C-alpha cells in the first residue's frame, strides 16, 4: 500500500480506457475494453484483482474479479497468485463484452469502485490512538485474569530487554493502538490498525512473530520503474517464551520466522478487527502468565556416580497380543500383558 508521505496533495488515480471503436451494429460479436492505471498518487496502482482458474485440459485462465479493496491490496500479491492462492493484482485489465451497453455500465461501475477505494483509504489513515497496559495477575491461580487498563501515554523503553529489581518480577506491556476513526457503515471497504509496543517491563518489546512467505513482489518507484524485489511477510502470532528464545529480531537470517515490535493489519470488517485485537491482548496476557509461572522453579539435587548404571531397571519387553487370553496354566507375572 502506498505511503501517505509521498508528497501528493490528495489521493488520485488516472485510468486510461481503450474501447473498440470500429464495429458494425448488429454484426460485431464482441467489444474489447482495455483499462490501465497510468498514474496513482498515494494509491497502489495494481488495483485490478484477478482470479486464476485451473482448466481440465491443463493450464489456467485468469478472469477479472473486482477493484481491489484495502484488504485485497494487503493480502493479494502482484502478477501471480501466492502459493496455494488463486487471487492476484495487476495494473492492467482487458475485458470482452457482448454489447456496448454492458461495456459502458462496467466502466461506470469500475470508476465508482475506484472512487470508493480512494474514499476508504482517506478514512483508513484518519487514526484514533489509544494506549493500553497489560500486566500479569499478582497471584498464581489459574483463573486469575490479566489486568488490561487504558492509560493516557507511555514512554518507550531504552532497551529491548527490560528488567526489574524486584522478585518475582512484575511484568507489563503497554500497547499503542492506532485504528480508523471514521468510516461509513456498509461502504467502507477496509479497516486498518497498527499496534506498537510502546513499553515493555520485564519482557522483550519484540512480541509479534512474522513469517516470511515464499515468493516476492516487485518494487517500483514513483515513475513506475523497477527497483528490486521485496519479500512478502505475514503476521503469524504473539510470541511464546520459546519463540522469544528462537526467533531473531527484525529480519530473519536464514529462517522463516522473526520478531518485530509492531504489526500493521487490514481487516474486511470491524467485527473481525475487534475480535483480533481481543485475541492479541489475550495472547500477550498468556505470555506474561507463562513467564510468571517460569519464575517459580522447583529445585532438585540428583547425585550421579558410576553405580547408577547398575541400578537402572530394565523394563519388561512388550508382549504381542494376537488374541484374547481367557486362561493361563500358571500364575501371571508382572511381564504378562
C-alpha positions in Angstrom: 0.0 0.0 0.0 1.4 3.4 -0.9 2.7 5.6 1.8 0.9 8.8 2.8 4.2 10.5 2.9 4.7 10.6 -0.9 4.0 14.3 -1.1 0.8 14.0 -3.0 -1.7 16.8 -2.1 -4.5 14.2 -2.4 -5.1 10.6 -3.5 -5.9 10.3 -7.2 -5.9 7.6 -9.8 -5.5 8.2 -13.6 -7.3 5.5 -15.6 -6.6 5.0 -19.3 -9.5 3.5 -21.2 -9.4 1.8 -24.6 -12.7 0.7 -26.3 -13.3 -0.9 -29.6 -14.0 2.0 -32.0 -14.7 0.1 -35.2 -17.8 -2.1 -35.3 -20.9 -2.9 -37.4 -24.2 -2.6 -35.5 -25.9 -5.9 -35.3 -23.0 -7.9 -36.7 -20.0 -7.2 -34.4 -19.9 -10.0 -31.9 -17.6 -8.6 -29.2 -16.3 -5.4 -27.8 -12.9 -5.0 -26.1 -12.3 -2.8 -23.0 -8.7 -2.2 -22.1 -8.1 -0.5 -18.7 -4.7 0.6 -17.4 -3.7 2.6 -14.3 -1.2 5.1 -15.8 -0.7 7.2 -12.7 -1.6 6.7 -9.0 -0.8 9.3 -6.3 -0.6 7.7 -2.9 -2.5 4.7 -4.1 -1.2 1.3 -5.1 -1.5 1.2 -8.9 -2.3 -2.6 -9.0 -6.0 -2.2 -8.5 -7.4 -4.9 -10.7 -8.0 -8.2 -8.9 -7.9 -11.4 -11.0 -8.8 -14.9 -10.1 -6.9 -17.9 -11.6 -8.9 -20.9 -12.7 -7.4 -24.3 -13.5 -8.5 -25.9 -16.8 -9.4 -29.5 -17.1 -7.3 -29.6 -20.3 -4.3 -28.3 -18.4 -3.0 -24.8 -17.8 -5.1 -22.0 -16.3 -7.2 -19.0 -17.1 -7.3 -15.6 -15.4 -10.5 -13.7 -15.0 -11.1 -10.2 -13.7 -12.8 -10.3 -10.4 -13.1 -6.8 -8.8 -11.4 -3.5 -8.0 -9.1 -4.1 -5.0 -10.3 -3.2 -1.5 -7.6 -2.2 1.1 -7.8 -5.7 2.4 -7.2 -7.1 -1.2 -4.1 -4.8 -1.6 -2.8 -6.0 1.7 -3.4 -9.7 1.0 -3.0 -10.4 -2.7 0.4 -10.3 -4.5 1.1 -8.6 -7.8 1.4 -10.5 -11.1 0.6 -14.1 -9.9 -1.2 -15.8 -7.0 0.7 -16.7 -3.9 1.5 -20.4 -3.5 -1.8 -22.1 -2.7 -3.8 -19.0 -3.6 -6.0 -18.0 -6.6 -6.1 -14.2 -6.4 -3.6 -11.6 -7.6 -3.5 -8.0 -8.7 -2.5 -6.1 -11.8 -2.4 -2.5 -13.1 -3.9 -3.7 -16.5 -7.2 -5.4 -17.4 -8.7 -6.4 -20.7 -12.4 -7.4 -20.8 -14.6 -8.5 -23.6 -18.3 -7.8 -23.7 -21.2 -8.9 -25.9 -22.7 -5.4 -26.3 -21.7 -1.8 -25.7 -24.3 -1.1 -23.1 -22.8 -3.7 -20.8 -19.3 -2.3 -21.5 -20.2 1.3 -20.6 -22.1 0.2 -17.5 -19.0 -1.8 -16.4 -16.8 1.3 -16.9 -19.1 3.3 -14.7 -19.1 0.7 -12.0 -15.3 0.4 -12.1 -14.8 4.2 -11.9 -17.3 4.3 -8.9 -15.4 1.4 -7.2 -12.1 3.2 -7.6 -13.7 6.3 -6.1 -15.0 4.3 -3.1 -11.5 2.8 -2.7 -10.0 6.3 -2.5 -12.6 7.4 0.0 -11.9 4.4 2.1 -8.1 5.0 2.0 -8.7 8.6 3.2 -10.7 7.2 6.1 -8.3 4.4 6.7 -5.5 6.5 7.9 -7.5 9.0 9.9 -6.5 7.3 13.1 -7.6 7.3 16.7 -4.8 6.4 19.0 -5.2 4.6 22.4 -2.5 3.2 24.7 -3.3 0.2 27.0 -1.2 -1.5 29.6 -1.4 -5.3 30.1 0.0 -6.8 33.3 0.2 -10.4 34.6 -2.0 -11.3 37.6 -0.4 -10.8 41.0 -1.5 -14.3 42.2 -0.8 -17.6 40.6 -4.3 -19.0 40.5 -5.3 -20.4 37.0 -8.5 -18.3 37.0 -6.7 -15.0 37.7 -7.4 -12.7 34.7 -4.8 -10.4 33.2 -5.2 -6.7 34.0 -5.9 -4.5 31.0 -6.1 -0.8 31.6 -6.2 2.2 29.3 -3.6 4.8 30.0 -3.1 8.3 28.5 0.5 8.0 27.4 3.7 6.0 27.9 7.4 6.3 27.3 9.5 3.9 25.2 11.9 1.6 26.9 15.6 2.3 26.4 16.4 -1.3 25.5 14.7 -4.3 24.1 15.2 -6.5 27.1 13.8 -4.7 30.2 14.4 -5.8 33.7 13.1 -5.2 37.2 14.9 -5.3 40.5 12.0 -6.9 42.4 11.5 -10.7 42.5 9.3 -12.2 41.4 9.3 -9.8 38.5 6.3 -7.6 37.8 5.9 -7.7 34.1 3.7 -5.4 31.9 3.3 -4.4 28.3 1.9 -1.1 27.0 0.4 -1.2 23.5 -0.3 1.9 21.4 -3.2 1.1 19.1 -3.9 3.3 16.1 -7.0 2.5 14.2 -9.5 4.0 11.8 -11.6 6.7 13.5 -14.1 7.5 10.8 -15.9 5.1 8.4 -19.2 4.7 6.6 -21.1 1.6 7.6 -21.8 -0.6 4.6 -19.5 1.3 2.3 -16.0 1.4 3.9 -14.1 -1.5 2.3 -11.2 -1.9 4.7 -10.2 -1.3 8.3 -6.6 -0.6 9.2 -5.0 -1.0 12.6 -1.4 -0.6 13.8 -0.2 -1.9 17.2 3.1 -0.7 18.6 4.7 -2.0 21.8 5.2 1.4 23.5 6.7 0.0 26.7 7.7 -3.4 28.0 8.8 -4.2 31.5 10.4 -7.5 32.3 9.8 -8.8 28.7 11.1 -8.1 25.2 9.3 -5.5 23.1 9.6 -7.6 20.0 6.5 -9.7 20.7 5.0 -10.1 17.2 6.1 -13.0 15.2 6.2 -12.7 11.4 6.6 -15.4 8.8 8.5 -14.9 5.6 6.4 -16.3 2.7 7.7 -17.9 -0.4 7.9 -15.6 -3.5 8.5 -11.9 -3.7 6.9 -8.8 -5.0 8.3 -6.2 -7.5 9.2 -2.8 -6.0 8.7 0.2 -8.3 9.5 3.9 -7.8 7.1 6.8 -8.3 7.8 6.7 -12.1 6.9 3.0 -12.3 10.5 1.9 -12.8 11.5 -1.4 -11.4 13.8 -1.0 -8.4 14.1 -4.5 -7.0 12.2 -7.3 -5.2 10.6 -7.2 -1.8 9.9 -10.3 0.4 6.3 -11.0 1.4 6.0 -11.2 5.2 2.8 -12.0 7.2 2.0 -11.6 10.9 1.9 -15.1 12.5 1.3 -14.9 16.2 2.2 -13.3 19.5 5.5 -14.7 20.6 5.6 -17.6 23.1 8.6 -17.9 25.5 10.1 -20.4 23.1 9.6 -18.0 20.1 11.5 -15.3 22.1 14.4 -17.6 22.6 14.5 -19.0 19.0 13.4 -16.2 16.6 15.6 -13.2 15.8 14.5 -9.6 15.9 13.6 -7.5 12.8 14.9 -9.7 10.0 15.5 -13.5 9.6 19.0 -14.6 8.9 18.2 -17.9 7.2 14.9 -19.0 8.7 11.2 -18.2 8.0 10.2 -16.6 11.4 11.4 -13.4 13.1 10.0 -10.8 15.6 9.0 -7.2 15.4 7.8 -4.6 18.0 4.8 -3.6 15.8 2.2 -5.0 13.5 0.1 -3.5 10.7 -3.2 -5.3 9.8 -6.0 -4.6 7.5 -9.4 -6.2 8.0 -12.5 -6.6 5.9 -14.9 -5.6 8.7 -14.8 -4.0 12.2 -16.1 -7.1 13.9 -13.0 -9.1 12.8 -10.7 -6.2 13.7 -12.1 -6.0 17.3 -12.0 -9.8 17.7 -8.4 -9.9 16.6 -7.5 -7.0 19.0 -9.1 -9.0 21.8 -7.2 -12.2 20.8 -3.9 -10.3 20.7 -4.5 -8.9 24.2 -5.3 -12.4 25.5 -2.2 -13.9 23.8 0.0 -11.2 25.4 -1.7 -11.9 28.7 -1.0 -15.6 28.3 2.7 -14.8 27.6 3.0 -12.8 30.8 1.3 -15.5 32.8 3.7 -18.1 31.3 6.7 -16.1 32.2 5.4 -15.6 35.7 4.9 -19.3 36.0 8.5 -19.8 34.8 9.7 -17.7 37.8 8.6 -20.5 40.2 11.3 -23.0 39.9 11.3 -26.3 41.7 14.9 -27.3 42.6 16.2 -30.9 43.0 19.7 -32.2 43.5 20.4 -35.6 41.9 23.6 -37.5 42.7 25.2 -39.4 39.9 28.1 -41.8 40.2 29.4 -44.9 38.4 26.9 -47.2 40.2 23.9 -45.6 38.6 24.1 -47.8 35.5 23.7 -51.0 37.7 20.7 -49.6 39.4 18.7 -48.8 36.3 15.9 -51.3 36.0 15.3 -52.9 32.6 11.6 -52.7 31.6 9.7 -55.8 30.6 9.7 -56.3 26.8 6.3 -55.8 25.3 4.3 -58.9 24.7 2.5 -59.1 21.4 -1.2 -59.9 21.7 -2.7 -62.0 19.0 -6.0 -63.0 20.7 -7.9 -62.5 23.9 -6.4 -64.7 26.7 -9.1 -66.4 28.8 -7.0 -68.7 30.9 -3.4 -69.4 32.0 -1.9 -72.7 33.1 0.3 -70.7 35.6 0.0 -67.7 37.8 0.5 -64.4 35.9 3.7 -62.4 36.3 4.5 -58.7 36.0 5.7 -59.1 32.4 2.4 -60.6 31.2 0.2 -58.3 29.2 
